[in-house]
Amino acid sequence: MTDGSLLLLVFGLFAVLLALRVPVAFCLGLSAFAYFFAAGLPPMVVVQKISVQMSSTTLMAIPFFILCGEIMSGGGMARRLIDAAGVFVGMIRGGLAMVNIVASMFFGGISGSSVADTSSIGSLLIPTMVRKGYHRDFSVAVTVTSSTQGIIIPPSHNAIIYSLAAGGTVSIQALFLAGYLPGLLIGTVLMALAWATARRRGYPAEKAVPFAQASRIVLGAVPALVTPLIIIVPIALGWVPAHQAAVVAVVWAALVSTFWYRSLRWRGYGPLLIRASKTSGMVLILIATAAAFGEVMTYLHVPAQLTDWLLSLSASRVLLMLLINLMLLALGTFMDMAPLIVITTPILLPVMGQLGVDPVHFGIILLLNLAIGLCTPPVGSTLFVGCAIGGISIEKATRALLPFYLAMVVILLIVTFVPELSLWLPGWVAPR
């Protein structure tokens, strides 16, 4: 068979399996096997590629960060972060919306997951906001979009997936540091939008917390607030690799939740471990089969051909970057984040290299694009969780999300065309 026929076979089979709702990991693996059988190559290459990918010690960071997020979520972390956020921004007009966004900023630095953020913060704040007079669709919109900060602000296991998909050539340390300023930009823009909406609709401000009570709340939240520092500082300074920092984070989370807050009993660890194991298993098998699929893309010269094709469309770097962003936004509405990272990274990274885009900068662009996809129908998992908690339809939530989508796209354009926003902190703390 010719390369064109093989390419059609691989992507055709992948599309058919995906349409039949076969799990993405199996779509990738079966498509890779089909290529090797059709090309007359030994299928053992697929098994070897999967084995090599799974032997990476960097992969150990993913299950440990997921477990850390589960422990902190189940151990009362969300409640204390919400209370601490209320001390700082609750007295502003639309205070509960502000609290929602700031709490997501704090929690994003612990869980690294927008779905976990929406589940933990949303289950507490969405009902409270509705009782205080906020519209239900607005409450869901704020929760869903602010949870995307967890994708960008470290530690993000999606950043680790991107590093692995890039062949391990992109520093996890640099990626973590690169996420801070874009993550803060997301929070700032969303707070400005929430404040403007609150003024227009007459949403209330909360009463200022008395100093003595505020001091107790903030001091009580200190163990939770320092958790991201315990994870990030050793990585940023090069003291430990990401997987070792993840182990320390799990131990810290368990000690704080069990002995300091005393909100997580030993029997409560069973369900947490089961949930973390299920999530980790799904992510790891996806990474393994995606490595085999990526090998097929290399055999078929897809990255090189796509690079040549895109560069032939226009000589304008700006236009090409807008086109790539548009493509990623469109893909994000139909597929989940992790599979898109492992599929698109080896294909688009060479293109970005030809355009002079730093791989770390592209990592943040990619994560932000796909984070927006988590908030959009028809397969936005974060949107589904928010709607389930808020008890509203996808259609109603989507209408309320329109101004938030616009804000997120503006942030995406700023991050895309102001690379210093992503690269300044890594260059200052850990110059490469």
N, C-alpha and C positions, 0 to 999 in steps of 0.2 A: 504494500500500500504506500502511496505517496504521503509526504508530510501533511499536505492539505487534507487528505482523506482521514489520516490519523487524528489531526486536530479536530475535524468535524466529529469524528467518533467520540473523542474524549469529552468535548464540551456538550455534544448532543446527549450522551449517556448521563453526564452530570446533570443537565437540565431536566431530563426525563425523571431521574431518580428524585431530584429535588421537588418536582411537581407532584410526585407520588408520596411526598412527605416522608421520605426516607431520611433519617438523621444525617446531617451534613458530613459528619466524620466518615460514615459509610459511603456516602456519595463520592467523597474524595478518594477513599481507598479503593473502591470498586472501579472507578474511572482509571486510576493508575494501573491496576491489574489488567484492565481491558486493553490499555495501550501496549503493555509489554507482550501480552498474548498476540495481539494483532500485528505487532512489529516483528514477531519472531524472536524476541529477546527473553532471556531467562527471568521469570517472575520473581526469582529469589532476590533480585536487585531491590524490589519493593520492600521485602522483609528486612534486608540489610539496612536500607535507608531508615526504616522505622526504628530498628534496633539502635543505630548510631544516634538518631535524634533523641531517643528516650534515655540514652546513657549520659546526657549532659547534666552536670551537677547544678547548673543554673536553674533547671526545671524544678528543683526542690523548693525554690522560693515560692512558687505558685501555690501548692497546697498549704504551705505554712501561712502565707498571707491570707488565704481564704479562711483558714481555721482561726486566725487572729481576728478577722472581721466577724466571724460567727460568735466567738467568745465575747467580744466587746459588745456586739449587738444584744446577745442574750444576757449579758451581765450588768445591765443598767446604764451602759455608756450613753445611749441616746437621750435618756431622760436628763442626765446631768449636763450634757452638752447643750440641750435646749434651755435649761435653766440658766446656764452661764451666758448663752447668747442673749437671753432676755434681759440680763443685767446691762449689757452693752448697747443694745439697739431697740429694746422693747418700747421705750418711751417715745420713739419717732412715730409720726403718722404712718399707719399701716404697720404697726410694730410687730404683729405676729407674722406677717409676711417677711419682714426683715429677719426675725428670729429664725424662721424656716430656712432662709438662705444662708445665714451665718452658721447655723447648726449643721447644715449640709457641708459647709466649708470645713468645719471642724471634723465632722464625721468622715468626710471624703479622705482626710489624711490618715484614717484608721482602717476603714473597710476596703477602699479602693474599688468599690462596686456601686454603680448607680442604682441597681435593683435593691441591694441591701440598704442603701441610703433611703430610698423611697419607702421601703417596707418599715424601717425603724422610725425614721423621722415622720413620715406621712401618717402612720397609724396613730401617732400621738398628736400631731399638729393639725391635720386636716379636720377631724371632728371638732377640735377646739376652735379653729378659725371659723368654722360654720356656726358654732354656738355664739361666737362673738359678733356675728353679723356679716362676715365675709361671704361672698358668693361661692358656692360649692365648686363651680368650674374654675374660678380664679384660684382657689386654694389648691386644686389639683394641678393646675398649670404651673404655679410657683414651685410646688414640690417636685414635679417631674423634671423641669428644666434645671432647677438648682442642684439636683442630684447628679447632673453631668459633671459637676466639679470633682466628684470622686474618681472619674476617669482620667482627669488631667493632673490633679494634685496628688503627689506621691504619698504612700507607695501604691502604685497602680500595677496590678498583675497584667493588665493589657499592655503596658509599656514593656514588661518582660517578654510577653508573647511577640511584640514587634521586634525586640532585639534578637530573639531566636529566629524569627522569620527572615531577618536580615542576615542570617548566617553567623550571628554572634559578633558582627563587626561594629555594631553600634553599642556604645557603653551604656549599661543600665544606670550607672552613677550619673552620667550626663543627662540621660532621659528624665530621671527623677528630678534633678535640679531644674531642667528646662520646663517642667510643668507648673512650677510655682507661680510665676508672673501671669501666664495665660489663665491659670485657675483663679487667681485674684481678680483678673480683669472680668471674667465671667461673673463672679460674685458682685463686683461693683456695678456692672451694667444692669444686672438683674435687680439689684436693690434700687437703682435709679428708676427703672421701669415700674417696679412695685410701688415705690413712693409716689410717682406721678399718677398711677392708677388709683392709689388709695386717696389721694387728694381729690381726684375727679369724682370718685364714688362715695366719698365721705366715710371711709373706713376709720375705725377709732385708733387712737394711740393707747398703749398700756400705761398704767401708773408707774412712775419711777420707783425702783426698789430701794427701800431705806438702806443706808450705808452699812449698818451692822449686818443686816440680812444678806446684802449683796456680797459682803466680804465672806460670809459663811458659804454662800453658793459657789463663789469663784474658787475658794480654797478647797471645797469639796470636789470641784471638777478638775483640780490640778493634775491628779494622776492620769485622768483621761486626756487632758490637754497636752501633756508632755509625751504621750505615747508616740505621736509622729516624730518627735525629736529623737526619741530613743531608737527609732527605726532609721531615720534619714541621716542623722549626723555621722554615725560610724561609716555609713556607705559613702557619704559625700567626702569625708576626709580620707577615704581609702583604707580605713582600719580593718573592715571586714567586707566580704562579698555579700551580695543581696541575700543568698540563701541562708547564710549564718545570721544576718540581721533579722530575717524572718523567724528563725527559731527563737531568738531572744525576745522578739515581739510576742510570740505565743506564750512564752513563760511569763513575761510581764503582764500580759492580759489576764492570764489565769490567776496570778497572784493578786492583782488588783481586784478582779471580779469576785474572787472567793474569800480573800482575807481582809481587804480594805473596805470594799463596798458591801461585802457579805450578801450579795444579791444573786449569787449563782452557787447552788449546792452541787455536791459531787454527782448526784444522780441526774442533774441537769446537763452534764457533759455528754451523755449518751446521744440524745437527739442532735446536739451541736456537731458531734463527730460524724454522725451519719450524714447530715446535710453537707458538711464540708467535704466528706469523702465522695458523695455523689457529684457535687460541683467540680471537684478536682478531677475525678475520673473523666467527666465529659470534656473538660478543657484539655487534659493530657492526651486522650485518644485523638482529639481533634488536631492537636499539634503534630502528633506522630503521623497520621495519615496525610496531613497537609504537606509534610516533608516529602512524602512519596509523590504527591501530586506536583509539588514544586520541581522535583527531579524530572518529571515528564515535561513540564514547561521548558526546562533547560534543554532536554533532548530535542524538542520541537522548535527551539530558538524563539520562543514567544516574546521574552523580554526584549531581545534585540530587534525583532520585527516591529513590535509596538513602539519602541523608541524611534526607529526610522520613520514609521508612519506618522506619529505625532509631530515629529520635527519637520516633516514634509508639509504639514497643514499650514504652518505659519512660522515666521521667524520671530514673532513677538513672544518674549518670555512671559509677559503679563497675560496674554491671551491663552497661552498653553496652560499656565497655572490655574487660570479660571476654569478652563475646560476640564482639567483633572479634578478640581474641587467639585464641579458640577457632576462629573461621573461618580465620584465617591458619595456625594449626597444622594444621588439616585440609587446607587447600589445599597446604601444604608437603609433605605426604606423597604427593601425586600429581603435582606439577609441580616443575621445577627452579627455582632461586632467581632467576636473572636475568629470565626471562619473567614470573615472578610480581611482581617489583618493578615492571616497566614496565606491567603490566596493572592491579595493585591500587592503585598510588600515586595516579593521577589520580582514581580512584573513591573511595578511603577518606580521602584528605587533606582534602577538604571536610568530611567527617563529623567527623574529629578536630578540625578548626577550630571546628566548632559546639560540640564538647565542651570547648573551651578548651585543647586539647593543642598545645604548641609543635611546629612542623614538624620541628625538629631532634630533639626528644624522640621524635616518632613515627617518624622515620627509624631510630633505634636500636631501638625496639620492633619495627619491621618486620623489620630485619636479623636480630635475635635470633630472632624467630619462624621465619623462613625458614631460619636456620642450623640450628635444631633439626630442620627438615624434611630437611636434608641427611644426617642421621644415622638417619632412619627409613625402613623399607620402605613401599611397594614400589619407590620410585624414588630413594632416597637415594644420590647419587653418591659421597659421602664414605664411607658405610657399605659400598658395593660395593668401593671401593678397599681399605679396611681388611680386609675379609673375604678379598679376593684375596691380599693380602700375608700375612695370618695363616693362610690355608689352612683356613678354617672356613666353615660354612654361614651364610646370612643368619639362619636360625631360631635357631641356637645363639648367634650374636652378639647378636641382639635380646633374648634372655632375659638375657644378661649386662648388657645396656645398660639394663634397667629401672630400677635405682636411679639411674643417670646421667640418664635421662630425667626422673625425679622432681626431681633436683637442678637440671637445666636449667630446668624449669618454675617452680621456686621462684625461681630467678634472674630469670626473665622477669617474674614477678609483682612482685618487688622493683623491677626497672627500670621497670615500667609505673607503679607507684603511688608511686615516690620519684623524681620528675622531676629533683630536684637532682643525682642521681647522674650524669645525662647532661648537665645544663645548667650545673653549677657551673664546670667547667673552661673551656668556651667563654666563659661570662660573665666569668670572671676574666682570661683571657689576651687574648681578642678580643671585648670587649663590643660588642653590635650596636646 
